[in-house]
Amino acid sequence: MSELETIKLALGDKVSNIAWDLDGWVIQLKNSNLLNLKISRRLVGISFDWEWHFVTTLIMHEEVDEAGLHLYREMKRREVQIRRRGILRYSYEWVTGELLIKVFPELPPANDLLISLNRDENLQHLLRRSSIDELYINTYFELGGASLSDQALRKYYESPTMVGWLITAIKGPGSEWRFGPIVKRIYELLDYLAGKLLEFSRELESRLAFL
């Protein structure tokens, strides 16, 4: 079965449209917390092993006014990623995002989102079920070039054109033979996580409105 057929079968009636885009499949979704999901396969370093990248965006505001800029910068302080432990049975912990620490060392991280995600038992179950290798929650950004640069991230932080989240999940080598179940489980994880992020972001926006 081809990649395309496997993805369609795994996602079922959630698929509204699917098309190839340079290096992966872009899926438009319906009846979901996710509007879109890109699935691409990439080589690991200089090896012949492949890893799968699952990327989705959650856009809250397509235009940025003063309140939107404040919201975006507060969301930036809440960027997180998972830390995985274990060999045969994995455990997961949400920690402050590496990009936030590396690129924005002057920003003090806020831990309310991190604490909420770590306390969510259903999210922990979905993480273990997916056996995901990496998972990053960053504020949405646009790149002018092909590579991710610190300068590009800082430039977008100063003048964002949209407010939202960018979620990236990575599943490492050895996934090909069970690609269908992996797609389904990672979709379920990202769909649930997106719901949590949207709820949290709306609450954060409401809190900021009273400051």
N, C-alpha and C positions, 0 to 999 in steps of 0.2 A: 504494500500500500504506500502511495506517495505521501510526502510531508503534508501537502495540501489536503488530501483526503483524510489523513489522520487528524489534522487540526479540526476540520469540519465535523468529523465524527465525535471528537472529544468535547467540542463546545456545543454541538447540537443546535437547538433552536435559539441559542443566544447570538448566533451569527447573523448580522444584517447584510454585510458585504465583506469580501476578502479579496485583496489584490497584492501583487508583488511590488515592492518598492526598493529598488537598488540592492539591498542586502538582506531582505527579510519580508515576511508576510505581515501586512497591516490589516487587522481585522476590525471592522466597525461592529459594535455590539448593541444589543437591544435588551430591554427588561433586565438591566444590570446597573450596578453602581459605576461600572466602567463604560465610557463611551468608545474607547479604542484600546487596542492591544497590539504591539508589534512583537513578533517572534522572529529572532534571527540566530543564526549559528555562526560562531567565530572560533578560529584556531586559538589554542592556548599556547602563547609564546612561540617558540620555534619548533614545537612538537607537532605531531600529526593528530593530536587529540582535539576534540571539539567540545565547546561548552555552549549552552543555550542561554540567550538573553531575552528576557520578557520585560518590555518597557511600556508604561502607560502614563498618561498625563491626566491630572484632575484640575481643570481650570475653573476658578471661582469668579474671576472678573477679567473680561477681555479688554477693558479700559482701566487705566490706573489714575485715580485722582489722589488728593492728599491723604484721604483715609485709606485708600488702597495701598499707597506706598508705605504707610505706617503698618498696615496688616502684613504686607510682604516682608518687611524687615523684622517683625516679630516672629513670623513663621520661620524665617531664616535661623533664628536662635534655637529653633526646635528641630533642626535636622538630626536624624538618627539613622542607625543601621543595626543589623543584628551581629552578635558575636556567637559563634557556634562552638559547642564543646562536645566531646565524646567521640567514640570510634564506631561502635556498632549501633548504639542508641544515642541520638543527638539530643542535646538540650540547647535552648536559645535564650539569649538575653539581649534586650535593646540597650544600646549605648549611644553616646553622643557621636555624631557623624564625623568621619575623618576629614571631609572637605571643609566643614565648619571650623574645625580646630586648625587645619593647615592654612586655609586661605583667608579666614577671618578671625585671627587670634585675638583681636581687640573686642570681639563680641562675646559677652558672657552667655554661655548656654543656659536655656531655660529647661527645666526638667519635668514640667507638668505632662507633656505628651509622652515622654519616655516612661514615666511612672504609670500612666494610664495603660500603655501598651503592655508593659511588663506584668500588670495585674490581670490582664484579660486572659482567662483560662481557655476560652474557645480559640483565641488567636494562637495561643501556645500549641493547642491541639493541631490546628491547621499547619503551623510551621513544622511540627514533627512529622505530620502526615505527608507533607510535600518533600521532606528531606532536602530543603533548599540549601544551597551552599553560601550564597550571599544575597543580601536584601538591603537596599538603600532607599531612604526617603529624603529627598532634597527638594528645595523650592524650585519651581519651574524656571528654566532659563533657555535662552536661544543662543546658539553658537554661530559666529560669523564664518568660522573655518571648519576644517575637518577634525581638528583635535580639541580636546578640552584643556583650556589654559586658565591659569589663575587670573590673568588679566581680563579674560572674557567674562569670568564669573563676577569679578569685582565691578566691571563695567555694567553688567546687567543689574547687579544689586543697586547701583547708584541710580539707574534709570530703567526700571522694569517696564515692559510693555503689556504684560499680563500677570495676574496673580494666581498662583496655583502650586500644585505639587508635581514632582516627577518621581515616579517609583520605578526602580530597576531591580529585578530579581535575576539571579544567575544560578543555573544548574550545571554542574561540571560534567566531565567525561564519564562515559559508561551509561548514558541515558538513552541511547538510540534504540535499544531493543524494547524499551517500555515507554516510548515517546508519548503515546496516546494518554495513558494514565497520568504521566507527568504534566502534560498540558492541562488536563482536567483539574488536577489537584492544585497546581499553581494558579490557575484561573480562580478557583474557589478561594484560595488564600488572598489573592489580590483584590477580589471583589469584596470580601469581608473587610480587608484592611482599608479599602477605599471608602467604605461606609463609615468606618471609625474616623478616618481623617476628615471627611466632609462634616461629620457631626462636631468634631473637635474644633475645626476651623470656623464654623459658624458661631460656636460658643465663644471662641477667642475674639472674633470680630465684634460680637455683642459686648463683651467686656471692654474692649478698646474704645467703643463708642461712648462709654460713660467716663472715660478718663479725661 
